[in-house]
Amino acid sequence: MRGWLREITGLVLPAECVGCGAAHTLLCADCRAELAGRPAWRAWPDPVPEGLPPVYTAAWYTGPVRQALLAHKERGALTLAEPLGGALAGAVRRAGGTGAGRGARGCEGPLVLVPVPSARSAVARRGQDAGRRLARAAARTLCRGGVPARVAPVLAHRRAVADQAGLDARQRRANVAGALSMSRNAGRHWPGSGAVVLVDDLMTTGSSLLEAARTLRAAGRPVAGAAVVAVTPREGPAAPGFRRQPELTGNRHRS
């Protein structure tokens, strides 16, 4: 019921840009450019946790991008899933090593998007799993662009986790360590083959992506990479930070 009400609310309330407040648009052209106006790049949290797959991002978690993600996840602005998912799709392309995809028919591979699941308490509070919704929007964008893709929601929480806000990198890793498992219906979601890309809305320390990658590898599913809409920039000496660097040819990133 809550999800249905949020869908209706998103259709009938007057629209204004969630990023800057401009009238008559949910996300204006300037704010869309902040979200998806540059090629996706590879990002590393600092420090880089051992086993984290290569992560690509579309934007920094600041300004209009931050406002759009919060509005989608916390305030039920579900129509933002399409522009946010479109930005995520660009990062998925890089993470999966997929080109333009000429002449593809159907959308059953080769890219398999595995969303990092939201905690059950968060889903109950918000009335939706924001990460899964963004994954589906990204898959639609990829398919429209000729890159076959599908979403495989195969991960589930096996225990409760605390709110990650306010925790440092070590505490976040401890909080989510062993928290995920393969879902009971995981088998029916897997295609025969395809590059597996973990997807999430935001990376702060990489702890959730690390745990998701560990779970998939333990189940015999190698992970090609990870993709997020945004990463948090360094905000102070004690805050988790990110470096934006050009592609490297060596094994700079531990995976």
C-alpha positions in Angstrom: 0.0 0.0 0.0 2.8 2.4 0.9 4.6 1.8 -2.4 1.3 2.4 -4.3 0.6 5.6 -2.5 4.2 6.9 -3.3 3.7 6.1 -7.0 0.5 8.1 -7.0 2.1 10.9 -5.1 4.9 11.2 -7.6 2.3 11.6 -10.4 0.1 14.2 -8.9 2.3 16.6 -6.9 3.6 19.7 -8.6 7.1 19.1 -10.0 10.1 21.2 -9.2 13.7 20.4 -9.7 14.9 18.4 -6.7 18.4 19.7 -7.2 17.9 23.5 -7.5 14.2 24.2 -7.1 13.6 25.3 -10.7 9.9 25.2 -11.6 8.1 22.8 -13.9 10.7 20.1 -14.0 11.7 17.2 -11.7 15.4 17.5 -12.6 16.5 20.4 -14.8 19.1 20.2 -17.6 21.9 21.7 -15.4 21.3 19.2 -12.6 21.0 16.3 -15.1 24.4 17.4 -16.4 25.8 17.1 -12.8 24.4 13.6 -12.7 25.3 12.2 -16.1 27.1 14.9 -18.0 30.6 13.2 -17.9 31.9 9.7 -18.6 31.8 7.3 -15.7 35.2 6.9 -14.0 36.8 4.4 -11.7 36.8 5.3 -8.0 38.7 3.9 -5.0 37.7 4.4 -1.4 40.5 5.3 0.9 41.6 2.9 2.3 40.8 0.2 -0.4 39.4 -2.9 1.3 41.0 -6.2 0.2 38.8 -8.0 -2.3 36.8 -5.0 -3.5 36.0 -5.3 -7.2 36.7 -2.4 -9.6 34.1 0.2 -9.0 32.9 2.8 -11.5 30.8 5.8 -10.7 28.8 8.4 -12.6 29.0 11.4 -10.2 30.1 12.8 -6.9 27.7 12.7 -4.0 27.3 16.4 -3.7 24.8 19.2 -4.6 22.0 18.2 -7.0 23.2 14.6 -7.2 22.9 14.1 -3.5 19.5 15.8 -3.4 18.2 13.6 -6.2 19.4 10.4 -4.5 18.0 11.4 -1.2 14.7 12.4 -2.8 14.4 9.0 -4.6 15.4 6.9 -1.6 14.0 8.7 1.4 11.2 10.9 0.1 9.6 8.6 -2.4 10.4 10.6 -5.6 10.1 7.4 -7.6 10.1 9.1 -11.0 13.8 10.0 -10.4 14.6 6.3 -10.9 14.9 6.8 -14.7 17.5 9.6 -14.7 19.4 8.1 -11.8 19.2 4.7 -13.5 20.4 6.2 -16.7 23.5 7.6 -15.0 24.1 4.2 -13.3 23.9 2.5 -16.7 27.0 4.4 -17.9 28.9 3.1 -14.8 27.6 -0.4 -15.5 29.0 -0.3 -19.0 32.4 0.5 -17.7 32.3 -2.0 -14.9 31.1 -4.8 -17.3 33.6 -3.9 -20.0 30.7 -3.6 -22.5 30.8 -1.5 -25.7 28.0 0.0 -27.7 26.3 -3.4 -28.3 25.3 -3.2 -32.0 22.2 -5.1 -33.1 21.4 -6.8 -29.8 18.0 -8.4 -29.5 16.3 -9.2 -26.3 17.6 -8.4 -22.9 18.7 -11.7 -21.2 22.4 -11.0 -21.1 25.4 -10.5 -21.3 25.3 -8.1 -18.4 23.8 -9.4 -15.1 23.1 -6.5 -12.7 23.1 -7.7 -9.1 21.7 -5.0 -6.7 23.1 -4.7 -3.2 19.9 -5.3 -1.1 18.6 -2.7 1.2 18.1 -3.7 4.8 14.6 -5.1 5.6 14.0 -2.3 8.1 14.8 0.3 5.4 12.6 -1.3 2.8 9.7 -1.4 5.3 10.3 2.2 6.3 10.6 3.5 2.7 8.1 1.2 1.0 10.6 0.2 -1.7 14.1 -1.2 -2.3 15.7 1.8 -3.9 18.7 0.0 -5.1 16.7 -2.7 -6.9 14.5 0.0 -8.6 17.7 1.8 -9.8 19.1 -1.5 -11.1 16.0 -2.1 -13.2 16.0 1.4 -14.6 19.7 1.0 -15.5 18.9 -2.3 -17.3 16.1 -0.6 -19.3 18.5 2.1 -20.3 21.2 -0.4 -21.4 18.6 -2.5 -23.4 17.4 0.6 -25.2 21.0 1.4 -26.1 21.5 -2.1 -27.6 23.3 -3.6 -24.6 21.4 -6.7 -23.4 21.1 -6.7 -19.6 19.0 -8.1 -16.8 18.6 -7.7 -13.1 19.3 -10.6 -10.8 18.1 -9.9 -7.3 19.9 -12.9 -5.8 21.3 -11.3 -2.6 19.4 -11.2 0.7 20.2 -10.1 4.3 20.7 -13.1 6.6 20.8 -10.9 9.7 20.0 -7.3 10.8 22.6 -4.6 10.4 23.0 -1.3 12.1 22.6 2.1 10.3 25.9 2.8 8.6 25.7 6.5 9.1 28.4 7.8 11.5 30.5 4.6 11.3 34.1 4.7 10.1 35.5 2.2 7.5 36.5 -0.4 10.0 33.1 -0.3 11.8 31.2 -0.4 8.5 33.1 -3.6 7.4 32.4 -5.2 10.8 28.8 -4.2 10.6 28.1 -5.9 7.3 30.6 -8.8 7.5 28.6 -12.0 6.9 25.3 -10.1 6.7 24.5 -11.3 3.2 23.7 -14.6 1.6 22.2 -15.9 -1.6 18.4 -15.7 -1.6 16.3 -18.9 -1.6 15.2 -18.1 -5.2 18.6 -17.2 -6.5 18.8 -20.1 -8.9 15.9 -19.0 -11.1 17.3 -15.5 -11.5 20.6 -16.5 -13.1 21.0 -16.6 -16.9 23.3 -19.2 -18.4 26.2 -16.8 -18.5 27.1 -13.1 -18.4 29.3 -10.6 -16.8 28.2 -9.9 -13.2 28.1 -6.3 -12.1 27.2 -5.3 -8.6 25.1 -2.1 -8.5 24.2 0.3 -5.7 23.2 4.0 -5.4 26.2 5.2 -3.4 29.7 4.0 -2.3 31.2 5.5 0.9 33.8 3.0 2.2 33.0 0.1 -0.1 32.0 -2.2 2.8 28.6 -3.2 1.4 30.0 -3.8 -2.1 32.8 -5.9 -0.6 30.4 -8.1 1.4 28.2 -8.5 -1.7 31.2 -9.5 -3.8 32.3 -12.0 -1.1 28.9 -13.6 -1.1 28.7 -14.0 -4.8 32.2 -15.4 -5.1 31.5 -17.9 -2.3 28.6 -19.1 -4.4 30.8 -19.6 -7.4 29.8 -16.4 -9.2 32.8 -14.2 -10.2 32.2 -10.5 -10.2 33.4 -8.4 -13.1 33.0 -5.1 -11.3 30.7 -2.8 -9.5 28.8 0.4 -10.5 27.3 3.2 -8.4 25.5 6.4 -9.1 27.8 8.4 -6.9 30.7 8.3 -4.5 31.2 10.6 -1.5 34.1 13.0 -1.8 36.4 13.7 1.2 34.8 16.2 3.5 37.4 16.3 6.3 40.5 14.6 7.8 38.5 11.8 9.4 35.9 11.3 6.5 36.2 8.5 4.0 37.5 9.9 0.8 37.9 9.0 -2.9 40.5 9.6 -5.5 39.6 10.0 -9.1 42.4 8.7 -11.2 42.9 7.7 -14.9 42.7 4.1 -15.9 45.8 2.2 -15.0 47.2 -0.8 -17.0 48.7 -2.7 -14.0 46.9 -4.4 -11.1 46.6 -1.2 -9.2 43.1 -2.1 -7.8 43.0 -5.2 -5.7 40.0 -7.3 -6.7 
